[in-house]
Amino acid sequence: MRFGLVGTGPWATMTHGPGLVAAREVDLVGLWGRSRDKVEVLSTSLGVSGYDDYQALLADVEAVAFAVPPDVQVELALVAAQAGKHLLLDKPIALAVEDARALRDAVTAAGLASVVFFTDRFVNTARAWFDQVGSTNGWRGGWLRWFSSLQQADNPFGASPWRQERGAVWDTGPHALSTMGTALGPIVWLTAVGGEGDLVALVLRHQSGATSTVSLTQFAPPAAAGFEAAVWGEAGLLPMPPRPEGSLSGPYATAANELVAAAVSGEPHPVDVVFGTHVVELLANVQAQLDAGHAG
């Protein structure tokens, strides 16, 4: 399937571009971005065409992958959906519920395939963990902690304005909700408490009856940075394996291949724009609670 890539930042350079090149079911035709200089550099690196015009890229492809800020993504993805293109989206799919729902409705009405790159849903070791959790009964709860340090000079995402402004809720929050919701079942209720800076603590209630907790910040002291997740219950404690070191282009290639499969079969992918919209709805709930807490 002929793909176009939108975006030229670190994520596009490290993950999206190489992943699309590696995906066996994908023919990466070219890319478009707001900076012509960056388009030239990345397109040369990937060995594909650089486009000056977004509409020209859309005319040459069947699917579009996005590596741009969420508010930019949702606008461009809506144009692509209206042009009949399948969508490989990044998370969160939007920063406003109404925008996410508009994109969901456009994709659904057009009968298009979509996949949202919630990273751990496409990592082999994480998938094996999800399978083990799903095949074992008696889980009562779980937890996830993700502390990162955007302020470190060597963090490739530290210069991202939307991450700086929106903090952990909107950047790592989607991953946390996807991971815990997949492990313990759909999230039916949540409560949020804010701490210093962007620190947020969540309590989640799952349809299964289990409860879980999530702690997130993008600005932890470097010595405290790290990730851990686990579920617990009758079978004991089952920690989630850490992500493999190095590039995430392999999992991204998996996501691209699965988008093609969904487009060919007509069967919706489990991690599609409908799921992505539900996550935005949960995030908006979290943000509203944090805003109300600060106002009080």
N, C-alpha and C positions, 0 to 999 in steps of 0.2 A: 504494500500500500504506500502511496506517495504521501510523504509527510513534509510539512513546513515547521520550522522552529521560530518562535517569537521570543526575543530576548538575547542579551549579549553579556550579562553580568557573570559573577562568579559561579552561580548555580548552573547557568547555561554552559559555561566553559568547562566546569569540572564534572558535571553529571548529565545534564540533558543532551548536550551535543554528542559526547562520546557514547552515551547510552543508545541514542537513536542510530548512530552509525553501526553499533554492534548488534542491534536487534535484527534477527534473521528475517522477520516479516516486514521490515521497513525499508523503504527507499527514501532517504533524506534528500529532498530536492534542493532545499536552500533555507535561508533564514532572513529575517527582517528584524530591525531594532531601531530605536530612536537615534542612536549615534552611528552615523555612517562609518566613522573610523573604526569603531568596535565591530561593526558588521564585517568590514573588510578583513580585520584580523582574525575573527573567529571563523568566518567562511573559508578563508585560506587554510586555517589550521584543520578544519574538518573536511576540506576538499569538496565543498559544495558552492552553490551560487549565493551571492549576497544580493538581496533585493532592496531597491530604493522605495518601493511602494507596497503597502500591506495588501491592497486589493490584487495587485499583480501576483503576489505569493499565493493568495487564496485561489486564484484562477488556475494555478498549476498543481494543486494538491488535493488529496481526498481527506486528509486529517491534519490537525494543527496541534502542536505541543507548545506549552506556555511556560516561560521562565521570567516572569515580570511581577511587580508588586500586585497584590490581590485586587486593589481598586482599578488598576489598569487592566489586569487580566479579564475581569468580568465584562468590561466594556468591549474589549477586542474579541473575547470568546462569543459574546452575543452576536457580533457581526459575522463571525465564522459560522455559528449555528444557523443563522438566517441564510447563509450561503450554502448550507447543506454539508458542512464539514464535521467529521467526527472530532472529538475533543479529548486531548490528554492534558489534564489540568493539574496545577499545583495547589497545595492547601495553604490557607483556607481559600475556597473558591471565590469569596467576596468578603467585604468588611461590613456589609449591611444585609439584613435578612431579605429585604425587598429585592435587592439586586440578585442575591443567590436564587430566590424563588423565580425571578424573571428568566434567569438563565436555565434553570431546571425545566421550566415550562416550555421554553423554546426548543430545548433539546428533545424533550418528550414528544412535543407536538410534531416535530420533524422526523421522529423515528430514528434518531442518531445514536450512535454508541458514545459512551464517555467513560473515562477512568480518571480518578483523582489519585495523585501520587502521595498517599500516606505511606511513608517510606517502609515502615516495618511490616506492612501488609504484603510487601514484595521481596523481603529478605528471606532467604531459604531457612536460616536457623530460626528466625522468628516464626515463620509459617509452621515449622515442625513443632515449636512450643505451643502455638495456638491449637494445632491438631491434638497434641497431648492433653492440653487443658480441656478441649472439647470432648475428648473420649473418656474423660474421668469424671465421675459423679461426686457430689458432696462439697463443692467449693462454697465457702462462706464469705470470702472477701479477698481483698488484695490491696496493693498499694503501688504507686509509681512516684519516683522522685527524679526530676530532671533539673539540674542546676548547670547553667552555662555562663560564660564570661565574655559577653560581647565587647567589653571594654579593653580586652587584651589586644595589643598592637597586631598580633599575628592572626587574629580572627578574620577570616575572609568576608564575613557578613557584618562586621562591625560598622561599616560605613552605610548600611542599609537604613534609610530614613524611616521606613514604615516599621521595621523591627525596633528601632530606637523609640519610636513614638508609641507603638502599640504594646510592646513588651511581650512577656511570656504567654499571656492569655491567648493572643492571636497567632503567635509563632509556634511555640512548642505545645500549646494547649490543644490544637487539633490532633496532634500525634497522641497525646495522652488520652483524649476522649475516644479516639479510634481504637487504641490498644486495649484500654480497660473495657470498653463496650464490646469488643470482639471476644475478649477472654471470658468475661462474666455475664455477658448478655446485654441487650439494649438498655441504655440509661433512661430511666423514667422520672428521675427527680435528682436535683443537685442543689447544694448550697455552697456559697463562696465567701471567703474572708480574705481581705487584702492585708498585706504587711508592708514592710519598708520597701520603697521603690515599687518595682513591679512584682514583688513576691505575692503569690496567691496560693491559698490552701483550699482544696475542694473536697467535699464529701459527696459521693455518688451512690445512689440507690439504683440497683439493676432489676430488670424485669424478673430475673431468676430468684430474687429475694436476697442476693448477696449485696454487701456494701463495700465500697473501696474508697481510698483516699489518694489525693494527688497533691504534690507540692512542686511548684515551678518558680523559677526566676531566670532571667537572662543576664543578671548582673551579680552573680555570686562571686565572692573572693575566689581567685583561681585555685587555691588549695582546697576549696570545698566543692569545686565543679565535679559533675559526674552524673551518671544515670543508673537507676536500678528500678526493677519492677518485679512483682511476684504475686502469686495467688496462694491462698491457704485454705485448708479444709480437712475433710476426713482423711484424705490421702497424705496429709502433711503440708509441707511448704514446697512450692515449685517456682524457683526464680526464673525469670526470663533471661535467655542468654544475651550477652552484649552484642552489639552490632560488630560485624567483621571490620577490621582495620582497613583503611584505604578508601578507594573510590566507591561511590554508590552507583556508578554507571551500569553495573550488572543488574541490580534491582530495577533501575529505570528501563533497561532493555526489556525486562520481564513485563513491566507495566505496558510498554508500547506493544509488545507481541500480544498481550491479552486484550488490548483495545482492538487490535485487528481481528482477533478471534471473536470478540463480541459483535463487531460490525458485520462479520461474515455470517455468524449464526443468528443474529437478531436477538440473542438472549442478553439481558442487562447484566453488567458486571456487578459483583457485590459492592464494590467500592466506586460507585458511579456518582453522577451529579446529584442524584436523589439523596444518597448517603452524605455527600459533601454539603448539601443544603441543610440536612438535619444537624450536622456538626456546627454549621454557622448559627443555626437557631440556638443550640446549646451554648455556644460562645457568647452570643448576644445576651442570653440569660445571665451568664457569669458576669459580663461587663455591667449589666444593669444593677446587679446586686452590689458589685464593687463601687459603682458610682453612687448608689444610695447610701452605702456605708460611709463613703468619704463625705457625702453631703451632711450626714448626721453628726 
